[in-house]
Amino acid sequence: MTLRAQIEPAVQERQPLRMTYEEFLAWANEDVHAEWIDGEVFVHMPPKDPHQRIVGFLQALLTLFVELLGLGAVRIAHPPRRPGLGTRCLCRHP
């Protein structure tokens, strides 16, 4: 069953997509941008290339400014990594 076939009925009926943490780990792959919170799965739209390029540009610009004036450091938050899922799997354990 495709990801779209699994998600569409829940979206159309506004029913939450529920599964265990183990099921979520088996279900999610590198193409899934989803978050598991207490048994409920929240599927998010992945960031697009233009958005990522703008974030990278702003980080570089702000880092240069902050370093030139000795103001501290600029940090960009990255999602936690899960084995075999890269950075696409966000999970909050119960």
PyMOL Python script that loads the backbone (N, CA, C, O; Angstrom):
from pymol import cmd

cmd.read_pdbstr("""\
ATOM      1  N   MET A   1       0.852  -1.178   0.000  1.00  0.00           N
ATOM      2  CA  MET A   1       0.000   0.000   0.000  1.00  0.00           C
ATOM      3  C   MET A   1       0.898   1.241   0.000  1.00  0.00           C
ATOM      4  O   MET A   1       1.857   1.318   0.768  1.00  0.00           O
ATOM      5  N   THR A   2       0.591   2.189  -0.844  1.00  0.00           N
ATOM      6  CA  THR A   2       1.412   3.394  -0.933  1.00  0.00           C
ATOM      7  C   THR A   2       1.149   4.323   0.246  1.00  0.00           C
ATOM      8  O   THR A   2       0.129   4.218   0.927  1.00  0.00           O
ATOM      9  N   LEU A   3       2.091   5.233   0.469  1.00  0.00           N
ATOM     10  CA  LEU A   3       1.955   6.215   1.543  1.00  0.00           C
ATOM     11  C   LEU A   3       0.691   7.046   1.331  1.00  0.00           C
ATOM     12  O   LEU A   3      -0.058   7.296   2.275  1.00  0.00           O
ATOM     13  N   ARG A   4       0.458   7.470   0.103  1.00  0.00           N
ATOM     14  CA  ARG A   4      -0.724   8.284  -0.203  1.00  0.00           C
ATOM     15  C   ARG A   4      -2.013   7.523   0.123  1.00  0.00           C
ATOM     16  O   ARG A   4      -2.952   8.101   0.668  1.00  0.00           O
ATOM     17  N   ALA A   5      -2.058   6.239  -0.208  1.00  0.00           N
ATOM     18  CA  ALA A   5      -3.248   5.431   0.070  1.00  0.00           C
ATOM     19  C   ALA A   5      -3.479   5.277   1.567  1.00  0.00           C
ATOM     20  O   ALA A   5      -4.623   5.162   2.005  1.00  0.00           O
ATOM     21  N   GLN A   6      -2.407   5.274   2.358  1.00  0.00           N
ATOM     22  CA  GLN A   6      -2.548   5.164   3.805  1.00  0.00           C
ATOM     23  C   GLN A   6      -3.006   6.479   4.435  1.00  0.00           C
ATOM     24  O   GLN A   6      -3.772   6.473   5.399  1.00  0.00           O
ATOM     25  N   ILE A   7      -2.548   7.583   3.902  1.00  0.00           N
ATOM     26  CA  ILE A   7      -2.792   8.889   4.514  1.00  0.00           C
ATOM     27  C   ILE A   7      -4.098   9.522   4.048  1.00  0.00           C
ATOM     28  O   ILE A   7      -4.803  10.130   4.854  1.00  0.00           O
ATOM     29  N   GLU A   8      -4.438   9.395   2.762  1.00  0.00           N
ATOM     30  CA  GLU A   8      -5.611  10.085   2.216  1.00  0.00           C
ATOM     31  C   GLU A   8      -6.910   9.842   2.980  1.00  0.00           C
ATOM     32  O   GLU A   8      -7.615  10.810   3.266  1.00  0.00           O
ATOM     33  N   PRO A   9      -7.269   8.597   3.329  1.00  0.00           N
ATOM     34  CA  PRO A   9      -8.533   8.411   4.064  1.00  0.00           C
ATOM     35  C   PRO A   9      -8.545   9.153   5.399  1.00  0.00           C
ATOM     36  O   PRO A   9      -9.569   9.723   5.776  1.00  0.00           O
ATOM     37  N   ALA A  10      -7.434   9.155   6.111  1.00  0.00           N
ATOM     38  CA  ALA A  10      -7.370   9.857   7.394  1.00  0.00           C
ATOM     39  C   ALA A  10      -7.509  11.361   7.191  1.00  0.00           C
ATOM     40  O   ALA A  10      -8.156  12.037   7.992  1.00  0.00           O
ATOM     41  N   VAL A  11      -6.916  11.886   6.140  1.00  0.00           N
ATOM     42  CA  VAL A  11      -6.988  13.324   5.871  1.00  0.00           C
ATOM     43  C   VAL A  11      -8.401  13.719   5.473  1.00  0.00           C
ATOM     44  O   VAL A  11      -8.921  14.725   5.955  1.00  0.00           O
ATOM     45  N   GLN A  12      -9.027  12.936   4.598  1.00  0.00           N
ATOM     46  CA  GLN A  12     -10.381  13.262   4.135  1.00  0.00           C
ATOM     47  C   GLN A  12     -11.394  13.209   5.264  1.00  0.00           C
ATOM     48  O   GLN A  12     -12.298  14.042   5.324  1.00  0.00           O
ATOM     49  N   GLU A  13     -11.255  12.248   6.154  1.00  0.00           N
ATOM     50  CA  GLU A  13     -12.198  12.108   7.260  1.00  0.00           C
ATOM     51  C   GLU A  13     -11.705  12.798   8.525  1.00  0.00           C
ATOM     52  O   GLU A  13     -12.387  12.770   9.549  1.00  0.00           O
ATOM     53  N   ARG A  14     -10.539  13.410   8.468  1.00  0.00           N
ATOM     54  CA  ARG A  14      -9.924  14.094   9.599  1.00  0.00           C
ATOM     55  C   ARG A  14      -9.768  13.174  10.812  1.00  0.00           C
ATOM     56  O   ARG A  14      -9.920  13.602  11.956  1.00  0.00           O
ATOM     57  N   GLN A  15      -9.467  11.919  10.542  1.00  0.00           N
ATOM     58  CA  GLN A  15      -9.201  10.976  11.608  1.00  0.00           C
ATOM     59  C   GLN A  15      -7.695  10.907  11.824  1.00  0.00           C
ATOM     60  O   GLN A  15      -6.924  10.937  10.865  1.00  0.00           O
ATOM     61  N   PRO A  16      -7.279  10.816  13.078  1.00  0.00           N
ATOM     62  CA  PRO A  16      -5.839  10.721  13.313  1.00  0.00           C
ATOM     63  C   PRO A  16      -5.285   9.387  12.823  1.00  0.00           C
ATOM     64  O   PRO A  16      -5.959   8.360  12.903  1.00  0.00           O
ATOM     65  N   LEU A  17      -4.078   9.406  12.326  1.00  0.00           N
ATOM     66  CA  LEU A  17      -3.373   8.201  11.911  1.00  0.00           C
ATOM     67  C   LEU A  17      -2.671   7.670  13.156  1.00  0.00           C
ATOM     68  O   LEU A  17      -1.744   8.307  13.656  1.00  0.00           O
ATOM     69  N   ARG A  18      -3.096   6.515  13.664  1.00  0.00           N
ATOM     70  CA  ARG A  18      -2.586   5.983  14.921  1.00  0.00           C
ATOM     71  C   ARG A  18      -1.832   4.679  14.677  1.00  0.00           C
ATOM     72  O   ARG A  18      -2.237   3.865  13.848  1.00  0.00           O
ATOM     73  N   MET A  19      -0.730   4.489  15.407  1.00  0.00           N
ATOM     74  CA  MET A  19       0.039   3.253  15.343  1.00  0.00           C
ATOM     75  C   MET A  19       1.014   3.228  16.508  1.00  0.00           C
ATOM     76  O   MET A  19       1.249   4.247  17.158  1.00  0.00           O
ATOM     77  N   THR A  20       1.578   2.056  16.765  1.00  0.00           N
ATOM     78  CA  THR A  20       2.571   1.943  17.826  1.00  0.00           C
ATOM     79  C   THR A  20       3.888   2.540  17.332  1.00  0.00           C
ATOM     80  O   THR A  20       4.064   2.789  16.139  1.00  0.00           O
ATOM     81  N   TYR A  21       4.797   2.762  18.259  1.00  0.00           N
ATOM     82  CA  TYR A  21       6.117   3.301  17.895  1.00  0.00           C
ATOM     83  C   TYR A  21       6.841   2.329  16.964  1.00  0.00           C
ATOM     84  O   TYR A  21       7.476   2.752  15.998  1.00  0.00           O
ATOM     85  N   GLU A  22       6.749   1.034  17.250  1.00  0.00           N
ATOM     86  CA  GLU A  22       7.402   0.030  16.409  1.00  0.00           C
ATOM     87  C   GLU A  22       6.805   0.028  15.002  1.00  0.00           C
ATOM     88  O   GLU A  22       7.538  -0.088  14.020  1.00  0.00           O
ATOM     89  N   GLU A  23       5.475   0.154  14.898  1.00  0.00           N
ATOM     90  CA  GLU A  23       4.822   0.228  13.594  1.00  0.00           C
ATOM     91  C   GLU A  23       5.268   1.484  12.851  1.00  0.00           C
ATOM     92  O   GLU A  23       5.484   1.451  11.639  1.00  0.00           O
ATOM     93  N   PHE A  24       5.404   2.591  13.581  1.00  0.00           N
ATOM     94  CA  PHE A  24       5.843   3.838  12.963  1.00  0.00           C
ATOM     95  C   PHE A  24       7.243   3.686  12.378  1.00  0.00           C
ATOM     96  O   PHE A  24       7.493   4.118  11.252  1.00  0.00           O
ATOM     97  N   LEU A  25       8.159   3.076  13.132  1.00  0.00           N
ATOM     98  CA  LEU A  25       9.524   2.884  12.639  1.00  0.00           C
ATOM     99  C   LEU A  25       9.543   2.000  11.399  1.00  0.00           C
ATOM    100  O   LEU A  25      10.326   2.238  10.479  1.00  0.00           O
ATOM    101  N   ALA A  26       8.685   0.980  11.369  1.00  0.00           N
ATOM    102  CA  ALA A  26       8.611   0.106  10.200  1.00  0.00           C
ATOM    103  C   ALA A  26       7.952   0.807   9.014  1.00  0.00           C
ATOM    104  O   ALA A  26       8.302   0.538   7.865  1.00  0.00           O
ATOM    105  N   TRP A  27       7.002   1.703   9.283  1.00  0.00           N
ATOM    106  CA  TRP A  27       6.231   2.390   8.244  1.00  0.00           C
ATOM    107  C   TRP A  27       7.006   3.549   7.622  1.00  0.00           C
ATOM    108  O   TRP A  27       6.979   3.735   6.405  1.00  0.00           O
ATOM    109  N   ALA A  28       7.688   4.320   8.447  1.00  0.00           N
ATOM    110  CA  ALA A  28       8.383   5.518   7.965  1.00  0.00           C
ATOM    111  C   ALA A  28       9.645   5.128   7.201  1.00  0.00           C
ATOM    112  O   ALA A  28      10.358   4.203   7.589  1.00  0.00           O
ATOM    113  N   ASN A  29       9.904   5.835   6.128  1.00  0.00           N
ATOM    114  CA  ASN A  29      11.143   5.653   5.372  1.00  0.00           C
ATOM    115  C   ASN A  29      11.703   7.025   5.037  1.00  0.00           C
ATOM    116  O   ASN A  29      11.206   8.036   5.533  1.00  0.00           O
ATOM    117  N   GLU A  30      12.733   7.072   4.199  1.00  0.00           N
ATOM    118  CA  GLU A  30      13.373   8.362   3.939  1.00  0.00           C
ATOM    119  C   GLU A  30      12.473   9.353   3.202  1.00  0.00           C
ATOM    120  O   GLU A  30      12.775  10.546   3.163  1.00  0.00           O
ATOM    121  N   ASP A  31      11.378   8.879   2.620  1.00  0.00           N
ATOM    122  CA  ASP A  31      10.468   9.773   1.909  1.00  0.00           C
ATOM    123  C   ASP A  31       9.355  10.329   2.796  1.00  0.00           C
ATOM    124  O   ASP A  31       8.572  11.170   2.353  1.00  0.00           O
ATOM    125  N   VAL A  32       9.280   9.869   4.037  1.00  0.00           N
ATOM    126  CA  VAL A  32       8.216  10.270   4.947  1.00  0.00           C
ATOM    127  C   VAL A  32       8.727  11.370   5.875  1.00  0.00           C
ATOM    128  O   VAL A  32       9.747  11.207   6.545  1.00  0.00           O
ATOM    129  N   HIS A  33       8.015  12.474   5.906  1.00  0.00           N
ATOM    130  CA  HIS A  33       8.332  13.571   6.824  1.00  0.00           C
ATOM    131  C   HIS A  33       7.197  13.596   7.841  1.00  0.00           C
ATOM    132  O   HIS A  33       6.206  14.307   7.675  1.00  0.00           O
ATOM    133  N   ALA A  34       7.367  12.799   8.900  1.00  0.00           N
ATOM    134  CA  ALA A  34       6.292  12.619   9.867  1.00  0.00           C
ATOM    135  C   ALA A  34       6.833  12.632  11.287  1.00  0.00           C
ATOM    136  O   ALA A  34       8.029  12.468  11.525  1.00  0.00           O
ATOM    137  N   GLU A  35       5.919  12.831  12.212  1.00  0.00           N
ATOM    138  CA  GLU A  35       6.260  12.887  13.631  1.00  0.00           C
ATOM    139  C   GLU A  35       5.314  11.952  14.378  1.00  0.00           C
ATOM    140  O   GLU A  35       4.109  11.960  14.128  1.00  0.00           O
ATOM    141  N   TRP A  36       5.851  11.149  15.292  1.00  0.00           N
ATOM    142  CA  TRP A  36       5.060  10.229  16.104  1.00  0.00           C
ATOM    143  C   TRP A  36       4.995  10.778  17.516  1.00  0.00           C
ATOM    144  O   TRP A  36       6.030  10.959  18.158  1.00  0.00           O
ATOM    145  N   ILE A  37       3.783  11.046  18.013  1.00  0.00           N
ATOM    146  CA  ILE A  37       3.602  11.585  19.369  1.00  0.00           C
ATOM    147  C   ILE A  37       2.527  10.762  20.064  1.00  0.00           C
ATOM    148  O   ILE A  37       1.354  10.803  19.693  1.00  0.00           O
ATOM    149  N   ASP A  38       2.946  10.018  21.073  1.00  0.00           N
ATOM    150  CA  ASP A  38       2.021   9.217  21.886  1.00  0.00           C
ATOM    151  C   ASP A  38       1.034   8.399  21.058  1.00  0.00           C
ATOM    152  O   ASP A  38      -0.163   8.381  21.347  1.00  0.00           O
ATOM    153  N   GLY A  39       1.534   7.733  20.045  1.00  0.00           N
ATOM    154  CA  GLY A  39       0.697   6.847  19.240  1.00  0.00           C
ATOM    155  C   GLY A  39       0.010   7.487  18.056  1.00  0.00           C
ATOM    156  O   GLY A  39      -0.594   6.784  17.246  1.00  0.00           O
ATOM    157  N   GLU A  40       0.084   8.792  17.931  1.00  0.00           N
ATOM    158  CA  GLU A  40      -0.539   9.489  16.802  1.00  0.00           C
ATOM    159  C   GLU A  40       0.537   9.986  15.850  1.00  0.00           C
ATOM    160  O   GLU A  40       1.558  10.524  16.279  1.00  0.00           O
ATOM    161  N   VAL A  41       0.300   9.802  14.555  1.00  0.00           N
ATOM    162  CA  VAL A  41       1.265  10.202  13.538  1.00  0.00           C
ATOM    163  C   VAL A  41       0.803  11.489  12.880  1.00  0.00           C
ATOM    164  O   VAL A  41      -0.340  11.605  12.437  1.00  0.00           O
ATOM    165  N   PHE A  42       1.713  12.455  12.823  1.00  0.00           N
ATOM    166  CA  PHE A  42       1.457  13.735  12.171  1.00  0.00           C
ATOM    167  C   PHE A  42       2.361  13.805  10.944  1.00  0.00           C
ATOM    168  O   PHE A  42       3.585  13.858  11.068  1.00  0.00           O
ATOM    169  N   VAL A  43       1.754  13.805   9.767  1.00  0.00           N
ATOM    170  CA  VAL A  43       2.510  13.853   8.524  1.00  0.00           C
ATOM    171  C   VAL A  43       2.652  15.311   8.113  1.00  0.00           C
ATOM    172  O   VAL A  43       1.670  16.050   8.049  1.00  0.00           O
ATOM    173  N   HIS A  44       3.888  15.714   7.835  1.00  0.00           N
ATOM    174  CA  HIS A  44       4.184  17.097   7.470  1.00  0.00           C
ATOM    175  C   HIS A  44       4.681  17.174   6.033  1.00  0.00           C
ATOM    176  O   HIS A  44       5.227  16.213   5.491  1.00  0.00           O
ATOM    177  N   MET A  45       4.482  18.314   5.447  1.00  0.00           N
ATOM    178  CA  MET A  45       5.015  18.554   4.113  1.00  0.00           C
ATOM    179  C   MET A  45       6.520  18.769   4.241  1.00  0.00           C
ATOM    180  O   MET A  45       6.948  19.604   5.039  1.00  0.00           O
ATOM    181  N   PRO A  46       7.331  18.042   3.481  1.00  0.00           N
ATOM    182  CA  PRO A  46       8.780  18.222   3.588  1.00  0.00           C
ATOM    183  C   PRO A  46       9.194  19.574   3.022  1.00  0.00           C
ATOM    184  O   PRO A  46       8.523  20.111   2.141  1.00  0.00           O
ATOM    185  N   PRO A  47      10.304  20.131   3.526  1.00  0.00           N
ATOM    186  CA  PRO A  47      10.768  21.419   3.004  1.00  0.00           C
ATOM    187  C   PRO A  47      11.185  21.291   1.542  1.00  0.00           C
ATOM    188  O   PRO A  47      11.762  20.284   1.133  1.00  0.00           O
ATOM    189  N   LYS A  48      10.891  22.301   0.785  1.00  0.00           N
ATOM    190  CA  LYS A  48      11.241  22.329  -0.635  1.00  0.00           C
ATOM    191  C   LYS A  48      12.634  22.936  -0.818  1.00  0.00           C
ATOM    192  O   LYS A  48      13.150  23.599   0.082  1.00  0.00           O
ATOM    193  N   ASP A  49      13.238  22.707  -1.990  1.00  0.00           N
ATOM    194  CA  ASP A  49      14.580  23.209  -2.259  1.00  0.00           C
ATOM    195  C   ASP A  49      14.711  24.727  -2.108  1.00  0.00           C
ATOM    196  O   ASP A  49      15.684  25.181  -1.506  1.00  0.00           O
ATOM    197  N   PRO A  50      13.772  25.536  -2.630  1.00  0.00           N
ATOM    198  CA  PRO A  50      13.925  26.986  -2.445  1.00  0.00           C
ATOM    199  C   PRO A  50      13.977  27.378  -0.959  1.00  0.00           C
ATOM    200  O   PRO A  50      14.757  28.248  -0.573  1.00  0.00           O
ATOM    201  N   HIS A  51      13.155  26.740  -0.142  1.00  0.00           N
ATOM    202  CA  HIS A  51      13.154  27.021   1.297  1.00  0.00           C
ATOM    203  C   HIS A  51      14.509  26.670   1.910  1.00  0.00           C
ATOM    204  O   HIS A  51      15.057  27.442   2.696  1.00  0.00           O
ATOM    205  N   GLN A  52      15.043  25.512   1.552  1.00  0.00           N
ATOM    206  CA  GLN A  52      16.324  25.081   2.103  1.00  0.00           C
ATOM    207  C   GLN A  52      17.459  26.013   1.667  1.00  0.00           C
ATOM    208  O   GLN A  52      18.364  26.302   2.450  1.00  0.00           O
ATOM    209  N   ARG A  53      17.407  26.481   0.417  1.00  0.00           N
ATOM    210  CA  ARG A  53      18.444  27.411  -0.061  1.00  0.00           C
ATOM    211  C   ARG A  53      18.376  28.734   0.695  1.00  0.00           C
ATOM    212  O   ARG A  53      19.411  29.306   1.036  1.00  0.00           O
ATOM    213  N   ILE A  54      17.175  29.221   0.956  1.00  0.00           N
ATOM    214  CA  ILE A  54      17.010  30.479   1.699  1.00  0.00           C
ATOM    215  C   ILE A  54      17.509  30.315   3.130  1.00  0.00           C
ATOM    216  O   ILE A  54      18.187  31.200   3.652  1.00  0.00           O
ATOM    217  N   VAL A  55      17.183  29.199   3.767  1.00  0.00           N
ATOM    218  CA  VAL A  55      17.659  28.944   5.134  1.00  0.00           C
ATOM    219  C   VAL A  55      19.180  28.918   5.164  1.00  0.00           C
ATOM    220  O   VAL A  55      19.795  29.508   6.053  1.00  0.00           O
ATOM    221  N   GLY A  56      19.794  28.234   4.194  1.00  0.00           N
ATOM    222  CA  GLY A  56      21.256  28.183   4.122  1.00  0.00           C
ATOM    223  C   GLY A  56      21.861  29.563   3.912  1.00  0.00           C
ATOM    224  O   GLY A  56      22.860  29.908   4.544  1.00  0.00           O
ATOM    225  N   PHE A  57      21.259  30.355   3.022  1.00  0.00           N
ATOM    226  CA  PHE A  57      21.740  31.710   2.772  1.00  0.00           C
ATOM    227  C   PHE A  57      21.650  32.577   4.028  1.00  0.00           C
ATOM    228  O   PHE A  57      22.602  33.276   4.374  1.00  0.00           O
ATOM    229  N   LEU A  58      20.500  32.527   4.709  1.00  0.00           N
ATOM    230  CA  LEU A  58      20.320  33.328   5.926  1.00  0.00           C
ATOM    231  C   LEU A  58      21.273  32.894   7.035  1.00  0.00           C
ATOM    232  O   LEU A  58      21.788  33.727   7.781  1.00  0.00           O
ATOM    233  N   GLN A  59      21.504  31.588   7.138  1.00  0.00           N
ATOM    234  CA  GLN A  59      22.454  31.113   8.138  1.00  0.00           C
ATOM    235  C   GLN A  59      23.853  31.649   7.838  1.00  0.00           C
ATOM    236  O   GLN A  59      24.543  32.115   8.745  1.00  0.00           O
ATOM    237  N   ALA A  60      24.270  31.586   6.590  1.00  0.00           N
ATOM    238  CA  ALA A  60      25.599  32.088   6.220  1.00  0.00           C
ATOM    239  C   ALA A  60      25.700  33.587   6.468  1.00  0.00           C
ATOM    240  O   ALA A  60      26.704  34.061   7.000  1.00  0.00           O
ATOM    241  N   LEU A  61      24.679  34.329   6.091  1.00  0.00           N
ATOM    242  CA  LEU A  61      24.678  35.781   6.270  1.00  0.00           C
ATOM    243  C   LEU A  61      24.724  36.161   7.746  1.00  0.00           C
ATOM    244  O   LEU A  61      25.527  37.001   8.152  1.00  0.00           O
ATOM    245  N   LEU A  62      23.863  35.542   8.544  1.00  0.00           N
ATOM    246  CA  LEU A  62      23.839  35.839   9.977  1.00  0.00           C
ATOM    247  C   LEU A  62      25.125  35.398  10.676  1.00  0.00           C
ATOM    248  O   LEU A  62      25.614  36.088  11.570  1.00  0.00           O
ATOM    249  N   THR A  63      25.667  34.260  10.272  1.00  0.00           N
ATOM    250  CA  THR A  63      26.921  33.783  10.863  1.00  0.00           C
ATOM    251  C   THR A  63      28.045  34.759  10.588  1.00  0.00           C
ATOM    252  O   THR A  63      28.826  35.068  11.489  1.00  0.00           O
ATOM    253  N   LEU A  64      28.146  35.253   9.365  1.00  0.00           N
ATOM    254  CA  LEU A  64      29.179  36.225   9.019  1.00  0.00           C
ATOM    255  C   LEU A  64      29.028  37.497   9.850  1.00  0.00           C
ATOM    256  O   LEU A  64      30.014  38.004  10.386  1.00  0.00           O
ATOM    257  N   PHE A  65      27.824  38.009   9.963  1.00  0.00           N
ATOM    258  CA  PHE A  65      27.543  39.214  10.738  1.00  0.00           C
ATOM    259  C   PHE A  65      27.911  39.017  12.208  1.00  0.00           C
ATOM    260  O   PHE A  65      28.587  39.855  12.806  1.00  0.00           O
ATOM    261  N   VAL A  66      27.467  37.917  12.775  1.00  0.00           N
ATOM    262  CA  VAL A  66      27.706  37.638  14.195  1.00  0.00           C
ATOM    263  C   VAL A  66      29.197  37.448  14.466  1.00  0.00           C
ATOM    264  O   VAL A  66      29.702  37.927  15.481  1.00  0.00           O
ATOM    265  N   GLU A  67      29.910  36.755  13.572  1.00  0.00           N
ATOM    266  CA  GLU A  67      31.346  36.541  13.766  1.00  0.00           C
ATOM    267  C   GLU A  67      32.128  37.838  13.608  1.00  0.00           C
ATOM    268  O   GLU A  67      33.060  38.088  14.373  1.00  0.00           O
ATOM    269  N   LEU A  68      31.767  38.670  12.628  1.00  0.00           N
ATOM    270  CA  LEU A  68      32.473  39.942  12.429  1.00  0.00           C
ATOM    271  C   LEU A  68      32.347  40.861  13.640  1.00  0.00           C
ATOM    272  O   LEU A  68      33.290  41.578  13.975  1.00  0.00           O
ATOM    273  N   LEU A  69      31.197  40.846  14.294  1.00  0.00           N
ATOM    274  CA  LEU A  69      30.977  41.709  15.453  1.00  0.00           C
ATOM    275  C   LEU A  69      31.239  40.999  16.779  1.00  0.00           C
ATOM    276  O   LEU A  69      31.068  41.596  17.843  1.00  0.00           O
ATOM    277  N   GLY A  70      31.648  39.739  16.728  1.00  0.00           N
ATOM    278  CA  GLY A  70      31.940  38.989  17.934  1.00  0.00           C
ATOM    279  C   GLY A  70      30.744  38.854  18.857  1.00  0.00           C
ATOM    280  O   GLY A  70      30.875  39.003  20.072  1.00  0.00           O
ATOM    281  N   LEU A  71      29.583  38.575  18.291  1.00  0.00           N
ATOM    282  CA  LEU A  71      28.347  38.530  19.070  1.00  0.00           C
ATOM    283  C   LEU A  71      27.990  37.143  19.609  1.00  0.00           C
ATOM    284  O   LEU A  71      27.066  37.025  20.414  1.00  0.00           O
ATOM    285  N   GLY A  72      28.686  36.108  19.195  1.00  0.00           N
ATOM    286  CA  GLY A  72      28.358  34.767  19.670  1.00  0.00           C
ATOM    287  C   GLY A  72      28.307  33.778  18.519  1.00  0.00           C
ATOM    288  O   GLY A  72      29.215  33.746  17.688  1.00  0.00           O
ATOM    289  N   ALA A  73      27.261  32.977  18.462  1.00  0.00           N
ATOM    290  CA  ALA A  73      27.148  31.934  17.444  1.00  0.00           C
ATOM    291  C   ALA A  73      25.724  31.867  16.902  1.00  0.00           C
ATOM    292  O   ALA A  73      24.765  32.233  17.582  1.00  0.00           O
ATOM    293  N   VAL A  74      25.605  31.397  15.676  1.00  0.00           N
ATOM    294  CA  VAL A  74      24.307  31.184  15.041  1.00  0.00           C
ATOM    295  C   VAL A  74      24.101  29.680  14.948  1.00  0.00           C
ATOM    296  O   VAL A  74      24.986  28.961  14.484  1.00  0.00           O
ATOM    297  N   ARG A  75      22.968  29.209  15.374  1.00  0.00           N
ATOM    298  CA  ARG A  75      22.661  27.782  15.346  1.00  0.00           C
ATOM    299  C   ARG A  75      21.369  27.545  14.554  1.00  0.00           C
ATOM    300  O   ARG A  75      20.428  28.336  14.619  1.00  0.00           O
ATOM    301  N   ILE A  76      21.351  26.449  13.816  1.00  0.00           N
ATOM    302  CA  ILE A  76      20.165  26.028  13.077  1.00  0.00           C
ATOM    303  C   ILE A  76      19.754  24.674  13.641  1.00  0.00           C
ATOM    304  O   ILE A  76      20.578  23.763  13.724  1.00  0.00           O
ATOM    305  N   ALA A  77      18.490  24.532  14.030  1.00  0.00           N
ATOM    306  CA  ALA A  77      17.998  23.273  14.596  1.00  0.00           C
ATOM    307  C   ALA A  77      17.800  22.249  13.491  1.00  0.00           C
ATOM    308  O   ALA A  77      17.244  22.550  12.435  1.00  0.00           O
ATOM    309  N   HIS A  78      18.258  21.051  13.747  1.00  0.00           N
ATOM    310  CA  HIS A  78      18.058  19.932  12.826  1.00  0.00           C
ATOM    311  C   HIS A  78      17.279  18.851  13.558  1.00  0.00           C
ATOM    312  O   HIS A  78      17.482  18.651  14.756  1.00  0.00           O
ATOM    313  N   PRO A  79      16.388  18.150  12.861  1.00  0.00           N
ATOM    314  CA  PRO A  79      15.626  17.087  13.532  1.00  0.00           C
ATOM    315  C   PRO A  79      16.540  15.965  13.982  1.00  0.00           C
ATOM    316  O   PRO A  79      17.595  15.754  13.385  1.00  0.00           O
ATOM    317  N   PRO A  80      16.154  15.235  15.030  1.00  0.00           N
ATOM    318  CA  PRO A  80      16.977  14.116  15.495  1.00  0.00           C
ATOM    319  C   PRO A  80      17.043  13.013  14.458  1.00  0.00           C
ATOM    320  O   PRO A  80      16.112  12.829  13.675  1.00  0.00           O
ATOM    321  N   ARG A  81      18.143  12.281  14.454  1.00  0.00           N
ATOM    322  CA  ARG A  81      18.309  11.175  13.508  1.00  0.00           C
ATOM    323  C   ARG A  81      17.824   9.875  14.120  1.00  0.00           C
ATOM    324  O   ARG A  81      17.985   9.635  15.317  1.00  0.00           O
ATOM    325  N   ARG A  82      17.228   9.041  13.280  1.00  0.00           N
ATOM    326  CA  ARG A  82      16.817   7.704  13.691  1.00  0.00           C
ATOM    327  C   ARG A  82      17.531   6.714  12.780  1.00  0.00           C
ATOM    328  O   ARG A  82      17.632   6.953  11.577  1.00  0.00           O
ATOM    329  N   PRO A  83      18.028   5.606  13.330  1.00  0.00           N
ATOM    330  CA  PRO A  83      18.756   4.630  12.506  1.00  0.00           C
ATOM    331  C   PRO A  83      17.962   4.213  11.282  1.00  0.00           C
ATOM    332  O   PRO A  83      16.806   3.802  11.382  1.00  0.00           O
ATOM    333  N   GLY A  84      18.597   4.325  10.127  1.00  0.00           N
ATOM    334  CA  GLY A  84      17.974   3.896   8.881  1.00  0.00           C
ATOM    335  C   GLY A  84      16.967   4.869   8.304  1.00  0.00           C
ATOM    336  O   GLY A  84      16.452   4.635   7.210  1.00  0.00           O
ATOM    337  N   LEU A  85      16.666   5.963   9.008  1.00  0.00           N
ATOM    338  CA  LEU A  85      15.660   6.895   8.514  1.00  0.00           C
ATOM    339  C   LEU A  85      16.233   8.275   8.218  1.00  0.00           C
ATOM    340  O   LEU A  85      15.486   9.182   7.853  1.00  0.00           O
ATOM    341  N   GLY A  86      17.530   8.451   8.366  1.00  0.00           N
ATOM    342  CA  GLY A  86      18.122   9.757   8.116  1.00  0.00           C
ATOM    343  C   GLY A  86      17.568  10.787   9.069  1.00  0.00           C
ATOM    344  O   GLY A  86      17.410  10.509  10.258  1.00  0.00           O
ATOM    345  N   THR A  87      17.268  11.982   8.568  1.00  0.00           N
ATOM    346  CA  THR A  87      16.773  13.062   9.424  1.00  0.00           C
ATOM    347  C   THR A  87      15.273  13.247   9.299  1.00  0.00           C
ATOM    348  O   THR A  87      14.741  14.221   9.833  1.00  0.00           O
ATOM    349  N   ARG A  88      14.584  12.375   8.633  1.00  0.00           N
ATOM    350  CA  ARG A  88      13.161  12.584   8.357  1.00  0.00           C
ATOM    351  C   ARG A  88      12.230  12.098   9.470  1.00  0.00           C
ATOM    352  O   ARG A  88      11.033  12.386   9.436  1.00  0.00           O
ATOM    353  N   CYS A  89      12.751  11.378  10.441  1.00  0.00           N
ATOM    354  CA  CYS A  89      11.889  10.773  11.454  1.00  0.00           C
ATOM    355  C   CYS A  89      11.948  11.538  12.765  1.00  0.00           C
ATOM    356  O   CYS A  89      12.975  11.538  13.444  1.00  0.00           O
ATOM    357  N   LEU A  90      10.863  12.181  13.117  1.00  0.00           N
ATOM    358  CA  LEU A  90      10.767  12.861  14.410  1.00  0.00           C
ATOM    359  C   LEU A  90       9.879  12.029  15.309  1.00  0.00           C
ATOM    360  O   LEU A  90       8.767  11.666  14.928  1.00  0.00           O
ATOM    361  N   CYS A  91      10.358  11.730  16.483  1.00  0.00           N
ATOM    362  CA  CYS A  91       9.590  10.873  17.384  1.00  0.00           C
ATOM    363  C   CYS A  91       9.650  11.427  18.793  1.00  0.00           C
ATOM    364  O   CYS A  91      10.703  11.863  19.258  1.00  0.00           O
ATOM    365  N   ARG A  92       8.529  11.408  19.457  1.00  0.00           N
ATOM    366  CA  ARG A  92       8.462  11.741  20.870  1.00  0.00           C
ATOM    367  C   ARG A  92       7.978  10.507  21.596  1.00  0.00           C
ATOM    368  O   ARG A  92       6.850  10.057  21.394  1.00  0.00           O
ATOM    369  N   HIS A  93       8.826   9.965  22.435  1.00  0.00           N
ATOM    370  CA  HIS A  93       8.474   8.756  23.173  1.00  0.00           C
ATOM    371  C   HIS A  93       7.465   9.068  24.269  1.00  0.00           C
ATOM    372  O   HIS A  93       7.466  10.168  24.823  1.00  0.00           O
ATOM    373  N   PRO A  94       6.594   8.094  24.587  1.00  0.00           N
ATOM    374  CA  PRO A  94       5.617   8.317  25.659  1.00  0.00           C
ATOM    375  C   PRO A  94       6.303   8.451  27.010  1.00  0.00           C
ATOM    376  O   PRO A  94       5.635   8.642  28.026  1.00  0.00           O
TER     377      PRO A  94
END
""", "prot")
cmd.dss("prot")
cmd.show_as("cartoon", "prot")
cmd.util.cbc("prot")
cmd.orient("prot")
